[in-house]
C-alpha cells in the first residue's frame, strides 16, 4: 500500500490530499501541519470592517480528515531526508513513497523597522489588530493610514498585492458609511510605478483611477528604505502615518533553505510546469512554496491557482508511481474579484488575454458566495 505525505493545510495542501484520496482510494495519506485547522485567508480583508470575525475564518479539519480518511501529523517541518522519502518535523519523522509540498510562502521581513507595520495577510491576529486600531482611531481624532506592498526582487511572482487594494478600498468604504472619512487621510504606496500590473494594464488604470476618485493619495515608484513608528521612509521621500499596513514580498518557507531542495534565486523550490521538483523523484510542489520554470511573471500561486497546481501534482505523482510519463501541466490563469465592501470587479487573465469586468454590488456578493461554497467541504 502506497504512503503519501502532503505538507501544508492551505488551499493547495487540502486540494492535493482530497485529490489523492479520490484517485488512490486504498493509499495511506498523511497531512502534516502545525495546526489541525484551515484559515480562509481571502476573507481576512473583511475582519477590520466587522464583516467577518476570527471564528468565521478558522475551520476545524476534523470533518475533512474524517470523510477523506486522511491521517494528521501535527508538527512543523524542519527538513527532508533520503531524497524526500522522509519528512523531518519537530514532532518526529514521517516516511512516504510520494511527497507533495504545499506549505506556503514566507513574508520577507528585512526592511528596517518592519515591526512598525502590520502585515495583514500574516494571519487572523494581524487582521484583528487592524480592526482594533482602526476603531480606536475612529473613536479618537482619526489620522493617516498608509497601505502598500512590495515584492521579491529575485522572484517576480513573489508578491501578494491584491488584498492590499481590498483593505484600502474596504476601509475607505467603511469610513464613508460611518461618515468618518473626513477624519482620515488614506495613502497608498508601492515601489512599483504600476502596482497591480500582474492583473494587466486595464486593472492598473482602474485601480489608480478608483484611488483618485476616492481621494486616496499615492506614493509610487520609490524604493522602500524603512518604517518608523509613525513614518514610511522611501528613496523618494517620507511621509507620516498613524497606522501602516504593508505586505512584503514572498520567499520560500524557512525549512526549505537547508533541505537540499533546488531553490530559485528568490528562495522557492524550483519546479517545472508539471509541479515536479527538478532532479527529485516522486517529489512535487504546489502554491507559494514553488517557483515554476516556464510560467509567466504574472502567474499567481495562491488559492484558485494552488488548487489547479495541486490537482496536476497529484496526476503526475500517481503517473510517476506507476512508471508512466509525469507530463501533465497546469492551466495558467488569474481570476479574482477585487472587493470594495459594497462592490466588486472581476479580473481575469490567461496566456491569451486580460479582461476586467465591473460587477458592482453583485461582485461583492459573488465573493461571499464563493467563500460559502468553498468552506462547505470543511463544515
C-alpha positions as CSV (number, residue, x, y, z in Angstrom):
1,X,0.0,0.0,0.0
2,X,1.4,3.4,-1.0
3,X,2.1,6.1,1.5
4,X,1.7,9.7,0.5
5,X,2.5,12.8,2.5
6,X,1.2,16.3,1.9
7,X,2.8,19.2,3.7
8,X,0.5,22.1,4.4
9,X,-3.1,22.7,5.4
10,X,-3.9,25.6,3.0
11,X,-5.6,25.6,-0.4
12,X,-3.0,23.6,-2.2
13,X,-2.4,21.1,0.5
14,X,-6.0,20.3,1.2
15,X,-6.9,20.0,-2.5
16,X,-3.9,17.7,-3.0
17,X,-5.0,15.5,-0.1
18,X,-8.6,15.2,-1.3
19,X,-7.5,14.5,-4.9
20,X,-5.1,11.8,-3.8
21,X,-7.8,10.1,-1.9
22,X,-10.1,10.2,-4.9
23,X,-7.6,8.7,-7.2
24,X,-5.8,6.4,-4.7
25,X,-8.7,5.0,-2.5
26,X,-6.5,2.5,-0.7
27,X,-3.4,4.6,-0.1
28,X,-2.3,5.9,3.3
29,X,-2.4,9.7,3.2
30,X,-0.8,11.8,5.9
31,X,-1.3,15.6,6.1
32,X,1.4,17.5,8.1
33,X,0.6,20.9,9.5
34,X,1.3,22.9,12.7
35,X,-2.5,23.1,13.5
36,X,-5.5,20.9,12.7
37,X,-7.3,23.8,11.0
38,X,-7.7,25.7,7.8
39,X,-7.7,29.5,7.7
40,X,-9.6,31.1,4.9
41,X,-7.2,33.9,4.1
42,X,-9.2,35.6,1.2
43,X,-11.8,36.9,3.8
44,X,-9.2,38.5,6.1
45,X,-10.0,41.7,4.2
46,X,-13.4,41.8,5.9
47,X,-12.2,41.5,9.5
48,X,-11.2,45.2,10.1
49,X,-14.7,46.3,8.9
50,X,-16.6,43.8,11.0
51,X,-18.0,41.7,8.1
52,X,-16.1,38.7,9.4
53,X,-14.8,37.6,12.8
54,X,-11.9,35.3,13.5
55,X,-14.2,32.3,14.3
56,X,-15.8,32.6,10.9
57,X,-12.5,32.0,9.1
58,X,-10.8,29.3,11.3
59,X,-12.2,26.0,10.2
60,X,-11.5,22.7,12.0
61,X,-10.2,20.0,9.8
62,X,-11.8,17.2,11.7
63,X,-14.7,16.7,9.2
64,X,-12.4,16.9,6.2
65,X,-9.9,14.4,7.6
66,X,-12.6,12.0,8.6
67,X,-14.5,11.9,5.3
68,X,-11.3,11.6,3.2
69,X,-9.7,9.1,5.6
70,X,-6.6,11.2,6.0
71,X,-4.2,10.8,8.9
72,X,-3.0,14.0,10.5
73,X,0.6,14.6,11.9
74,X,0.7,17.8,13.9
75,X,4.1,19.4,13.7
76,X,6.4,21.9,12.0
77,X,8.5,20.6,9.1
78,X,12.2,21.2,9.6
79,X,13.7,19.3,6.6
80,X,13.8,16.2,4.4
81,X,15.9,13.1,4.3
82,X,16.6,10.2,1.9
83,X,15.8,12.3,-1.2
84,X,12.4,13.4,0.1
85,X,11.3,9.9,1.3
86,X,11.3,11.1,4.9
87,X,9.8,14.4,6.1
88,X,11.5,15.6,9.3
89,X,9.3,17.5,11.8
90,X,9.7,18.8,15.3
91,X,7.4,16.0,16.5
92,X,9.1,13.2,14.6
93,X,9.8,11.8,11.1
94,X,7.2,10.8,8.6
95,X,8.1,8.3,5.8
96,X,6.5,8.4,2.4
97,X,6.5,6.9,-1.1
98,X,5.4,10.2,-2.7
99,X,5.5,13.8,-1.4
100,X,3.6,16.9,-2.2
101,X,4.8,20.1,-0.6
102,X,2.3,22.9,-0.1
103,X,3.5,24.8,3.0
104,X,3.0,28.2,1.5
105,X,5.4,31.1,1.3
106,X,7.1,33.4,3.9
107,X,7.0,37.2,4.0
108,X,10.4,38.8,3.7
109,X,10.7,40.9,6.8
110,X,14.1,42.5,6.2
111,X,13.1,46.2,5.8
112,X,14.4,48.2,8.8
113,X,11.5,48.9,11.2
114,X,9.2,46.3,9.7
115,X,7.9,45.7,13.2
116,X,6.2,49.1,12.9
117,X,4.0,47.9,10.1
118,X,1.1,45.3,10.3
119,X,1.5,42.6,7.7
120,X,-2.3,42.0,7.0
121,X,-2.2,38.5,5.4
122,X,0.1,37.0,8.1
123,X,-3.0,35.7,9.9
124,X,-6.1,36.3,12.0
125,X,-4.2,38.2,14.7
126,X,-2.9,40.8,12.3
127,X,-6.4,41.3,10.7
128,X,-7.8,41.7,14.2
129,X,-5.0,44.2,15.1
130,X,-6.1,46.3,12.1
131,X,-9.7,46.2,13.3
132,X,-8.8,47.3,16.8
133,X,-6.5,50.2,15.8
134,X,-8.9,51.4,13.1
135,X,-11.8,51.6,15.5
136,X,-9.6,53.3,18.2
137,X,-8.8,55.9,15.5
138,X,-12.4,56.2,14.6
139,X,-13.3,56.8,18.3
140,X,-10.5,59.3,18.5
141,X,-9.2,62.1,16.2
142,X,-8.7,59.9,13.1
143,X,-5.4,60.2,11.4
144,X,-3.4,58.9,8.4
145,X,-3.4,55.2,7.4
146,X,-0.7,54.1,4.9
147,X,-1.2,50.9,2.9
148,X,1.1,49.3,0.4
149,X,3.0,46.3,-0.7
150,X,6.4,45.2,-2.0
151,X,7.9,42.3,-3.9
152,X,10.7,39.8,-4.1
153,X,13.3,41.3,-6.5
154,X,14.5,37.8,-7.4
155,X,11.1,36.3,-7.8
156,X,8.5,38.3,-9.9
157,X,5.7,36.1,-8.7
158,X,6.7,36.5,-5.0
159,X,4.2,39.3,-4.4
160,X,0.8,39.5,-2.7
161,X,-0.7,42.8,-3.8
162,X,-4.3,42.1,-4.5
163,X,-5.5,42.0,-0.9
164,X,-3.9,45.4,-0.2
165,X,-6.2,47.0,-2.7
166,X,-9.2,45.4,-1.0
167,X,-8.1,46.5,2.5
168,X,-7.6,50.0,1.1
169,X,-11.0,50.3,-0.7
170,X,-12.8,48.4,2.0
171,X,-11.6,50.7,4.8
172,X,-12.4,53.7,2.6
173,X,-16.0,52.4,2.1
174,X,-16.4,51.6,5.7
175,X,-15.3,55.1,6.9
176,X,-17.7,56.7,4.4
177,X,-20.5,54.5,5.6
178,X,-19.9,55.8,9.1
179,X,-19.5,59.4,7.9
180,X,-15.9,59.5,9.2
181,X,-13.9,59.7,6.0
182,X,-13.1,63.4,6.6
183,X,-11.2,62.5,9.8
184,X,-8.8,60.2,7.8
185,X,-6.1,60.6,5.2
186,X,-5.5,57.4,3.2
187,X,-2.2,56.9,1.4
188,X,-1.3,54.0,-0.9
189,X,2.4,53.4,-1.5
190,X,4.4,50.9,-3.6
191,X,7.9,50.8,-5.0
192,X,6.3,49.7,-8.3
193,X,5.3,52.5,-10.6
194,X,2.4,50.4,-11.8
195,X,1.1,48.5,-8.8
196,X,-1.1,45.5,-9.7
197,X,0.5,45.2,-13.1
198,X,0.3,41.4,-12.8
199,X,-3.5,41.8,-13.3
200,X,-2.9,43.7,-16.5
201,X,-2.7,47.3,-17.7
202,X,-6.5,47.7,-17.6
203,X,-6.6,46.7,-14.0
204,X,-3.8,49.2,-13.0
205,X,-5.7,52.0,-14.7
206,X,-8.9,51.0,-13.0
207,X,-7.2,50.8,-9.5
208,X,-5.4,54.1,-9.8
209,X,-8.5,55.7,-11.2
210,X,-10.5,54.5,-8.2
211,X,-7.9,55.8,-5.8
212,X,-8.1,59.3,-7.4
213,X,-11.9,59.1,-7.3
214,X,-11.9,58.3,-3.6
215,X,-9.3,61.0,-2.8
216,X,-6.7,58.4,-1.8
217,X,-3.1,59.8,-2.1
218,X,-0.4,57.7,-3.9
219,X,3.3,57.4,-3.4
220,X,4.5,55.2,-6.2
221,X,7.8,54.1,-7.9
222,X,10.2,54.8,-5.0
223,X,12.3,52.1,-3.4
224,X,11.4,51.3,0.3
225,X,14.0,52.3,2.9
226,X,12.4,51.8,6.3
227,X,9.5,52.1,8.6
228,X,9.4,54.2,11.7
229,X,6.7,54.1,14.4
230,X,4.9,57.0,12.7
231,X,6.6,57.2,9.3
232,X,7.1,55.5,5.9
233,X,10.6,56.2,4.5
234,X,11.4,55.8,0.8
235,X,14.1,56.9,-1.6
236,X,11.6,59.4,-3.0
237,X,10.8,61.0,0.4
238,X,9.0,60.0,3.5
239,X,5.5,60.7,4.9
240,X,3.8,60.4,8.3
241,X,1.3,57.7,9.2
242,X,-0.6,56.7,12.3
243,X,-1.1,53.1,11.1
244,X,1.0,51.3,8.5
245,X,-0.2,48.2,6.6
246,X,2.4,46.6,4.4
247,X,2.6,43.4,2.5
248,X,6.3,42.5,1.9
249,X,7.4,40.2,-0.9
250,X,7.4,36.4,-0.5
251,X,10.1,33.8,-0.4
252,X,10.0,30.1,0.3
253,X,9.3,28.7,3.8
254,X,12.3,28.7,6.2
255,X,12.6,24.9,6.3
256,X,13.4,24.6,2.6
257,X,16.5,26.7,2.8
258,X,18.7,23.9,4.2
259,X,16.7,21.0,2.9
260,X,18.9,20.2,-0.2
261,X,16.0,21.0,-2.5
262,X,16.8,23.0,-5.6
263,X,15.9,26.6,-5.0
264,X,15.2,29.5,-7.3
265,X,17.1,32.8,-6.9
266,X,14.1,34.0,-4.9
267,X,14.3,31.2,-2.4
268,X,11.5,29.0,-3.6
269,X,11.6,25.3,-4.5
270,X,12.5,25.0,-8.2
271,X,10.0,23.1,-10.3
272,X,8.6,22.9,-13.8
273,X,5.0,23.3,-15.0
274,X,4.3,19.7,-14.0
275,X,4.9,20.7,-10.4
276,X,7.7,18.2,-10.2
277,X,10.8,19.3,-8.2
278,X,13.8,19.4,-10.5
279,X,16.0,16.4,-10.1
280,X,14.0,14.7,-7.3
281,X,11.9,11.6,-7.7
282,X,8.2,11.5,-6.6
283,X,8.5,14.9,-5.0
284,X,6.2,17.7,-6.1
285,X,5.5,21.3,-5.0
286,X,2.4,23.5,-5.3
287,X,1.5,27.1,-4.4
288,X,3.7,29.7,-3.0
289,X,6.3,27.1,-1.9
290,X,7.4,26.7,-5.5
291,X,8.9,28.6,-8.4
292,X,7.6,27.2,-11.7
293,X,10.0,27.4,-14.7
294,X,8.1,28.2,-17.9
295,X,5.3,30.2,-16.2
296,X,4.7,33.9,-16.9
297,X,5.9,36.6,-14.5
298,X,2.3,37.5,-13.6
299,X,1.3,33.9,-12.7
300,X,-0.4,33.7,-9.3
301,X,0.3,30.8,-7.0
302,X,-2.3,31.0,-4.2
303,X,-5.9,30.0,-3.7
304,X,-7.5,29.0,-7.1
305,X,-4.1,28.6,-8.8
306,X,-2.8,26.5,-6.0
307,X,-5.9,24.3,-6.4
308,X,-5.1,23.8,-10.1
309,X,-1.5,23.0,-9.3
310,X,-2.4,20.6,-6.6
311,X,-4.6,18.5,-9.0
312,X,-1.8,18.5,-11.6
313,X,0.7,17.4,-9.0
314,X,-1.5,14.5,-7.9
315,X,-1.9,13.3,-11.5
316,X,1.8,13.4,-12.2
317,X,2.8,11.9,-8.9
318,X,0.5,8.9,-9.4
319,X,1.7,8.6,-13.0
320,X,5.3,8.5,-11.9
321,X,4.5,5.9,-9.2
322,X,3.0,3.7,-12.0
323,X,6.0,4.2,-14.3
324,X,4.2,6.5,-16.7
325,X,5.2,9.9,-18.0
326,X,4.6,12.6,-15.5
327,X,4.0,15.3,-18.1
328,X,0.6,16.9,-17.3
329,X,0.9,20.7,-16.9
330,X,-1.5,23.1,-15.1
331,X,-3.6,25.7,-16.7
332,X,-2.3,29.2,-16.0
333,X,-4.9,31.8,-15.2
334,X,-5.5,34.7,-12.8
335,X,-9.1,35.1,-11.6
336,X,-10.1,37.3,-8.7
337,X,-12.7,39.7,-7.5
338,X,-11.3,43.0,-6.2
339,X,-13.7,43.8,-3.4
340,X,-14.6,47.2,-2.1
341,X,-17.1,46.1,0.6
342,X,-20.1,47.3,-1.4
343,X,-19.0,46.3,-4.9
344,X,-16.5,44.1,-6.8
345,X,-14.6,44.0,-10.1
346,X,-13.7,40.7,-11.6
347,X,-10.2,40.4,-13.1
348,X,-9.3,37.6,-15.5
349,X,-6.0,36.9,-17.2
350,X,-4.6,33.9,-19.1
351,X,-1.9,33.4,-21.6
352,X,-4.0,35.0,-24.4
353,X,-6.0,37.8,-22.9
354,X,-6.6,40.1,-19.9
355,X,-10.1,41.3,-19.0
356,X,-11.8,43.4,-16.5
357,X,-15.5,43.1,-15.6
358,X,-17.1,45.7,-13.2
359,X,-19.8,43.8,-11.3
360,X,-20.9,46.4,-8.8
361,X,-22.7,45.0,-5.7
362,X,-23.1,41.6,-7.4
363,X,-19.3,41.3,-7.4
364,X,-19.2,41.7,-3.6
365,X,-21.9,39.1,-3.1
366,X,-20.3,36.7,-5.6
367,X,-17.1,36.8,-3.5
368,X,-19.2,36.0,-0.4
369,X,-21.0,33.2,-2.2
370,X,-17.7,31.6,-3.3
371,X,-16.5,31.7,0.3
372,X,-19.6,29.9,1.4
373,X,-19.4,27.3,-1.4
374,X,-15.7,26.6,-0.7
375,X,-16.0,26.2,3.0
376,X,-18.9,23.8,2.7
377,X,-16.4,21.0,2.1
378,X,-14.9,21.5,5.6
379,X,-18.0,22.0,7.7
